[in-house]
């Protein structure tokens, strides 16, 4: 294989696939095409022909354009560039915003139908201000890589090639103002630029020692490392706080139960639960990153029933399940468990352990629709059904979508 690499083909793409790639067929073969929109006819250049069943290709010219096509919001990622020189990180930047959300809805709904057998009319909700700003200026954090000449830029899509750039339109004004595009960072791997809501913008250069920053959500402050995880969109923490609070079925919530916040980070969602249900709420946040756990302990200190523990969620749940007394099990059966796993999802073991603990409800925050659908299907094996789901466009001009799902026992 390999003789087709670089070959130009013409085809019509008819659907969107997970990952932001469109799908078409050429002589019966599936072709995954970047930088196109379902319904378009394009000329594309083959970039990968290793698999007999499908090829990958990159659009080089649009022959019949979708009504939803717009000039790309980022010149560094546009069709005017050779595909190998296009910046990654804005793969939907050529699509009108409302249609981006429709495509994300399709991927989420199709994933739930295919993997969990569920029909869903979920809509993808915009965050405040994004439509007015054309989906720009939302990233409070950006990681730039360093090329062999010390220049800054993102990677190209599905590549480790650094694409030097001179602008970052998805970043907030504060972040854009301090990105050191003109400087050279030879020998370093990355430069992180962030603008926390509770302090001054800052750079984290290479493997720099972390320092503590403050993020503000409503009237609450959270401490975390500048190298630690926090939601990227300027409005995401507020949106997810509200969505998790609303996703909890109040009739199933017991503040005295063994409530859990899994993959809890610095305690954002545990705080959301405790804020809604009051000072005597009992909730334990579990997080594998020890520094994040330390911050969570501080961030949750005002609630007497809240605590934070360090541990990998699968191991922590396994230990809990094996050592739980009869009283513990009763409190776990009455529990609400919030989980916000990484992109790979919670997975079979964690979902089976949760099924064995049999909590009253699960509130699942997902950044990957396929992983969510798989885990919803796994939860169904333990008697849980999807009671409600909302989706949010936390990443405009990319294919990513966030969802908050409530699972209850039948």
C-alpha positions in Angstrom: 0.0 0.0 0.0 1.0 3.6 -0.4 0.8 4.0 -4.1 -2.3 6.2 -3.8 -0.8 8.7 -1.4 -1.0 12.2 -3.0 -3.6 11.1 -5.6 -6.4 13.6 -6.1 -9.9 12.3 -6.1 -13.4 13.8 -6.6 -16.3 12.7 -4.4 -19.4 13.8 -2.6 -19.4 13.5 1.2 -22.7 12.7 2.8 -22.4 12.5 6.5 -20.3 13.5 9.5 -18.2 11.0 11.5 -16.9 11.2 15.1 -13.7 13.3 15.1 -15.1 16.0 12.8 -14.3 14.1 9.6 -16.8 13.8 6.7 -17.6 10.5 5.0 -17.9 9.7 1.3 -17.5 6.7 -1.0 -15.3 6.3 -4.0 -15.9 3.1 -6.1 -17.4 1.4 -3.1 -14.5 2.4 -0.7 -15.2 4.6 2.3 -13.2 7.8 2.3 -12.8 10.0 5.4 -12.4 13.5 4.2 -11.2 16.5 6.3 -12.2 20.1 5.8 -15.5 19.3 4.0 -19.2 19.6 4.9 -21.8 16.9 4.4 -23.5 17.4 1.0 -20.4 18.9 -0.6 -18.6 17.7 -3.7 -14.9 18.2 -3.3 -11.5 17.4 -4.8 -9.4 15.8 -2.1 -5.9 14.5 -1.8 -5.3 11.0 -0.4 -3.2 11.1 2.8 -3.6 7.5 4.0 -4.3 4.3 2.1 -3.0 1.7 4.6 -6.4 0.1 5.2 -8.1 -1.8 2.4 -11.5 -0.8 3.8 -11.0 3.0 3.9 -8.8 5.9 2.9 -8.2 9.3 4.4 -8.1 12.4 2.3 -7.9 16.1 2.7 -10.0 18.6 0.8 -8.0 20.8 -1.6 -10.9 22.3 -3.5 -14.6 22.6 -3.1 -16.4 21.9 -6.3 -20.0 22.2 -5.0 -20.2 24.1 -1.7 -22.6 23.7 1.1 -24.8 26.6 2.0 -23.3 26.3 5.5 -19.7 27.0 4.3 -18.1 30.2 5.5 -14.6 31.6 5.0 -12.4 29.8 7.6 -12.0 31.8 10.8 -8.3 31.1 10.9 -6.1 31.6 7.8 -3.6 29.1 9.2 -6.1 26.3 8.9 -7.8 27.3 5.6 -8.0 25.5 2.3 -5.6 28.0 0.8 -2.8 26.1 2.6 -1.4 22.8 1.7 -3.1 20.2 3.9 0.1 19.3 5.6 0.6 22.9 6.6 -2.8 23.5 8.1 -3.0 24.3 11.8 -5.0 21.8 13.9 -7.5 22.8 16.5 -10.2 24.5 14.4 -11.4 21.7 12.2 -15.0 23.2 12.0 -13.8 26.7 11.4 -15.2 26.7 7.8 -18.7 25.9 8.9 -21.5 28.3 10.0 -21.8 28.1 13.8 -25.4 26.8 14.0 -24.6 24.1 11.6 -21.6 23.1 13.6 -23.9 22.4 16.5 -26.2 20.5 14.2 -23.4 18.2 13.1 -22.3 17.7 16.7 -25.9 16.8 17.5 -25.9 14.3 14.8 -22.8 12.6 16.1 -24.1 12.5 19.6 -27.5 11.2 18.6 -26.0 8.6 16.2 -23.6 7.4 18.9 -26.5 6.9 21.3 -28.5 5.1 18.7 -25.7 2.8 17.5 -24.1 1.9 20.8 -26.9 2.2 23.3 -30.0 1.6 21.1 -31.5 5.0 22.2 -33.3 7.6 20.2 -32.5 11.1 21.4 -33.7 14.6 20.3 -30.9 16.2 22.3 -29.9 19.7 21.0 -26.4 21.3 21.3 -26.7 24.5 23.3 -24.6 27.6 22.6 -22.9 29.3 25.5 -23.7 32.9 26.2 -22.0 35.4 23.9 -20.6 32.9 21.4 -23.0 33.6 18.6 -22.4 37.3 18.9 -18.6 36.8 18.9 -18.9 34.3 15.9 -17.5 31.6 18.2 -14.2 33.4 18.7 -12.3 34.6 21.8 -13.4 31.8 24.2 -10.2 29.9 25.0 -8.8 30.9 28.4 -6.0 28.4 27.9 -3.9 27.5 24.9 -0.9 25.1 24.5 1.5 26.0 21.7 4.2 23.7 20.6 7.8 24.7 19.6 9.2 23.8 16.2 13.0 23.1 15.5 13.5 26.8 15.0 11.9 27.8 18.3 8.7 29.1 16.7 5.3 28.7 18.3 2.2 27.0 16.9 -0.3 24.1 17.1 0.3 20.7 15.6 -1.2 19.9 12.2 -4.3 17.6 12.4 -3.3 14.0 13.0 0.3 14.9 12.9 3.3 15.8 15.1 4.3 18.6 12.8 4.3 22.0 14.4 2.7 24.7 12.3 4.1 28.1 13.2 1.4 30.8 13.4 1.1 34.5 14.2 -2.5 34.6 15.6 -4.9 32.5 17.7 -8.4 33.7 17.1 -10.1 31.2 19.4 -8.2 32.5 22.4 -9.6 35.3 24.6 -8.3 38.8 24.2 -6.3 38.5 27.4 -4.6 35.3 26.1 -4.0 36.7 22.6 -2.3 39.8 24.1 0.5 37.9 25.8 1.2 35.1 23.3 4.9 35.6 22.5 4.7 34.9 18.8 7.8 36.9 18.0 10.1 35.1 20.5 12.0 31.9 19.9 12.0 29.0 22.3 14.6 26.7 20.8 14.9 23.4 22.8 11.6 23.7 24.6 8.6 21.6 24.0 5.6 23.6 24.8 4.5 27.1 25.9 1.1 27.3 27.7 -0.7 30.6 27.8 -3.6 31.1 30.2 -5.8 33.9 31.6 -7.4 32.7 34.9 -10.6 34.6 35.8 -9.2 35.4 39.2 -5.8 36.8 38.2 -3.3 38.1 35.6 -2.6 36.2 32.3 0.6 34.1 32.4 2.9 31.9 30.5 4.1 28.4 31.5 7.2 27.7 29.6 8.3 24.1 29.2 8.4 22.0 32.4 8.1 25.1 34.6 7.3 24.4 38.2 3.5 24.9 38.8 2.2 27.9 40.7 -1.2 28.3 42.3 -3.9 30.4 40.4 -7.5 31.3 41.2 -10.6 30.7 39.1 -13.8 32.4 40.0 -17.2 30.7 39.3 -20.1 32.8 40.3 -19.2 34.0 43.8 -17.0 31.0 44.5 -13.2 30.8 44.2 -11.2 27.7 43.3 -7.5 27.3 43.8 -5.5 25.1 41.3 -2.1 24.8 39.7 -1.5 26.8 36.5 -0.5 23.5 34.9 -3.6 21.7 36.2 -6.9 20.9 34.5 -9.6 23.5 34.3 -12.4 24.0 31.7 -11.0 25.9 28.7 -14.1 28.0 27.6 -14.5 31.2 29.6 -18.1 30.3 30.4 -17.7 26.5 30.7 -17.3 26.2 34.5 -20.5 28.2 35.1 -22.4 26.3 32.5 -21.4 22.9 33.8 -22.0 23.9 37.4 -25.6 24.8 36.5 -26.1 21.8 34.2 -24.9 19.3 36.9 -27.1 21.0 39.5 -30.1 20.7 37.2 -29.3 17.1 36.1 -29.7 15.8 39.7 -33.1 14.5 40.4 -34.0 16.1 43.7 -36.4 13.4 44.6 -33.5 10.8 44.5 -30.9 13.0 46.3 -30.0 12.2 49.9 -27.5 14.7 51.4 -26.6 12.0 54.1 -25.8 9.3 51.5 -22.3 8.4 50.3 -22.4 10.8 47.5 -19.3 10.8 45.2 -17.7 13.1 42.6 -15.4 10.9 40.5 -12.5 12.2 38.4 -13.2 15.3 40.6 -10.3 17.5 39.7 -10.1 20.5 42.1 -13.7 20.1 43.2 -15.7 22.1 40.8 -18.6 19.7 40.5 -18.6 18.5 44.1 -19.0 22.2 45.0 -21.9 22.5 42.5 -23.6 19.6 44.3 -23.0 21.0 47.8 -24.0 24.5 46.7 -27.4 23.2 45.5 -28.2 20.9 48.4 -26.7 22.7 51.4 -24.0 22.8 54.1 -24.7 19.3 55.5 -24.3 17.6 52.1 -22.0 14.6 52.3 -19.8 14.2 49.2 -16.4 12.7 48.5 -14.3 13.9 45.5 -11.9 11.3 44.0 -9.0 12.4 41.8 -5.8 10.7 40.7 -3.7 13.9 40.6 -2.5 14.4 44.2 -1.9 18.2 43.8 -5.5 18.6 42.4 -6.8 16.6 45.4 -4.9 18.9 47.8 -6.6 21.9 46.1 -10.0 20.2 46.2 -9.6 19.8 49.9 -9.1 23.5 50.3 -11.8 24.4 47.8 -14.4 22.2 49.6 -13.3 23.1 53.1 -16.4 25.1 54.0 -18.7 22.0 53.7 -18.2 19.8 56.8 -19.5 16.8 54.8 -17.2 17.3 51.8 -13.8 15.7 51.4 -11.3 14.9 48.7 -9.3 11.7 48.3 -6.4 10.8 46.0 -6.7 7.6 43.9 -7.3 6.2 40.5 -11.1 5.9 40.2 -11.1 2.2 39.2 -8.8 1.2 42.1 -10.6 3.4 44.6 -14.0 2.0 43.7 -12.6 -1.6 43.7 -11.3 -1.0 47.3 -14.7 0.6 48.3 -16.7 -2.2 46.9 -14.6 -4.9 48.6 -14.5 -3.3 52.0 -18.0 -1.7 52.3 -20.0 -2.6 55.3 -23.8 -3.2 55.2 -24.3 0.4 56.4 -21.9 1.7 53.7 -23.7 -0.2 51.0 -27.0 1.3 52.1 -25.6 4.8 52.0 -24.1 4.0 48.5 -27.5 2.8 47.2 -29.0 6.1 48.3 -26.1 8.0 46.7 -25.8 10.4 43.8 -22.6 9.8 41.9 -21.2 12.5 39.6 -18.5 11.4 37.2 -16.5 13.5 34.7 -14.1 11.0 33.1 -11.4 11.8 30.6 -12.0 11.6 26.8 -11.7 7.8 26.9 -14.7 7.6 29.2 -15.2 5.6 32.4 -14.9 2.2 30.7 -16.2 -1.3 31.4 -14.6 -1.9 34.8 -15.7 1.4 36.4 -19.2 1.1 35.0 -19.5 -2.4 36.3 -18.2 -1.3 39.8 -20.8 1.5 39.8 -23.5 -1.0 38.8 -22.5 -3.2 41.7 -22.7 -0.3 44.1 -26.1 0.5 42.7 -26.4 4.3 43.5 -29.8 6.0 43.1 -28.5 8.1 40.2 -25.5 8.8 38.1 -24.7 12.2 36.6 -22.2 11.7 33.8 -20.3 14.6 32.3 -18.9 13.6 29.0 -16.5 15.2 26.5 -16.7 12.4 24.0 -20.0 11.2 22.6 -18.9 7.7 21.6 -17.4 7.0 25.0 -20.6 8.4 26.7 -22.8 6.2 24.5 -20.7 3.1 25.2 -20.8 3.8 29.0 -24.6 4.4 28.9 -24.9 1.0 27.2 -22.7 -0.6 29.9 -24.9 1.1 32.6 -28.0 -0.4 31.1 -26.5 -3.9 31.8 -26.8 -2.9 35.5 -30.4 -1.6 35.2 -29.8 2.1 34.6 -31.6 4.1 31.9 -30.8 7.4 30.4 -33.4 9.8 32.0 -32.2 13.1 30.5 -29.3 14.5 28.6 -28.2 18.0 27.6 -25.3 19.0 25.3 -23.2 22.1 25.2 -21.0 23.7 22.6 -18.0 24.3 24.8 -15.5 24.2 21.9 -16.8 26.3 19.0 -15.1 25.7 15.6 -13.9 22.3 16.7 -15.7 18.9 16.6 -15.8 18.6 20.4 -19.1 18.6 22.3 -19.8 18.2 26.0 -22.8 16.4 27.4 -24.4 16.0 30.8 -26.5 12.8 31.2 -28.6 11.5 34.1 -28.9 7.8 34.6 -31.4 6.3 37.0 -32.2 2.7 38.1 -35.3 1.2 36.5 
